[in-house]
């Protein structure tokens, strides 16, 4: 019974720490760039914070290229946020492979 109580206490501590890390990640900005002319910034909660487009990208008049660059920058920012999440939360779970973490 003593081991079970200690296990429950450890689980609660892990849950508290995980909530703290998730909050930190949600507040952290992640930026992705594409083509040197488009920059997208997301929060760790995957919310779009900003899109920056260099004036040079607007002179070509190639909307399709600009759209592709925005998409690529967005995906790069998502990948950066995902990598940071896996790094921070993966260490906490000890590589247990818990779904959604």
C-alpha positions in Angstrom: 0.0 0.0 0.0 2.9 2.3 0.8 4.3 1.8 -2.8 0.9 2.6 -4.3 0.6 5.9 -2.3 4.1 6.9 -3.4 3.3 6.0 -7.0 0.1 8.1 -6.9 2.1 11.0 -5.4 4.7 10.7 -8.2 1.9 10.6 -10.8 0.4 13.8 -9.4 3.8 15.5 -9.4 4.3 14.5 -13.0 0.9 15.7 -14.0 1.6 19.1 -12.4 5.0 19.4 -14.1 3.5 18.4 -17.4 0.8 21.1 -17.1 3.6 23.7 -16.3 5.6 22.6 -19.4 2.5 22.7 -21.6 1.7 26.2 -20.4 5.4 27.3 -21.1 5.2 25.8 -24.6 1.9 27.4 -25.4 3.5 30.8 -24.5 6.7 30.2 -26.5 6.8 31.7 -30.1 8.2 29.4 -32.8 9.3 30.9 -36.2 9.6 29.2 -39.6 11.1 30.8 -42.6 11.0 30.0 -46.3 12.8 31.4 -49.3 14.4 34.0 -47.2 11.4 36.2 -47.8 8.6 34.8 -45.7 8.5 34.3 -41.9 5.6 32.8 -39.9 5.5 32.8 -36.1 3.2 30.4 -34.2 2.6 30.0 -30.5 3.4 26.6 -29.0 -0.4 26.1 -29.0 -0.2 26.3 -32.9 -1.9 29.7 -33.0 -0.8 32.0 -35.7 1.0 35.1 -34.2 2.5 36.8 -37.2 3.3 36.6 -40.9 6.1 38.7 -42.3 6.7 39.1 -46.0 9.8 40.8 -47.4 8.9 43.6 -49.9 11.1 41.8 -52.5 8.6 38.9 -52.5 5.8 41.2 -53.7 7.6 42.6 -56.7 7.5 39.4 -58.7 3.7 39.2 -58.8 3.9 35.5 -58.5 1.1 34.8 -56.0 1.4 31.0 -56.3 5.1 31.1 -55.3 4.2 33.4 -52.3 1.4 31.1 -51.2 3.8 28.1 -51.3 6.4 30.1 -49.3 3.9 31.0 -46.6 2.8 27.3 -46.4 6.4 26.2 -46.1 7.2 28.7 -43.4 4.0 27.7 -41.5 5.0 24.1 -41.6 8.6 24.9 -40.5 7.2 26.8 -37.5 4.9 23.8 -36.7 7.8 21.4 -36.9 9.9 23.6 -34.6 7.0 23.7 -32.0 6.5 20.0 -32.3 10.2 19.3 -31.8 10.3 21.5 -28.7 7.2 19.8 -27.3 8.7 16.4 -27.8 12.0 17.5 -26.2 10.4 19.0 -23.1 7.5 16.6 -22.5 9.4 13.5 -23.7 11.9 13.9 -20.9 9.2 14.1 -18.4 7.4 11.0 -19.5 10.6 9.1 -19.7 9.9 7.9 -23.3 6.8 6.0 -22.2 5.3 6.7 -25.6 2.1 8.1 -24.1 -0.3 9.1 -26.9 -0.8 12.9 -27.3 2.3 13.8 -25.3 
